[in-house]
Amino acid sequence: MKNNEQHPQPFWSGFSLGLVSGSVIMYMIATKRGRETLRKLLDHSETLETNIEHILEALQKNTLLDKEDD
């Protein structure tokens, strides 16, 4: 007997991923609300960068303090 298993086609998964990502990009660029959301995301990402720098500095200080205690 022949086994007829269905395998997902890479074309359709790539096509649907492109469709979804293109829709999101068009929403972010073409609508006023999308541009506002994009600005908020960019502002938030800038604050995350500074927060990560502060967290890394604190971790380095704690690591140095732990080494001195040993």
Buried (B, 14 or more C-beta within 10 A) or exposed (E): EEEEEEEEEEEEEEEEEEEEEEEEEEBBEEEEEBEEEBEEEEEEEEEEEEEEEEEEEEEEEEEEEEEEEE
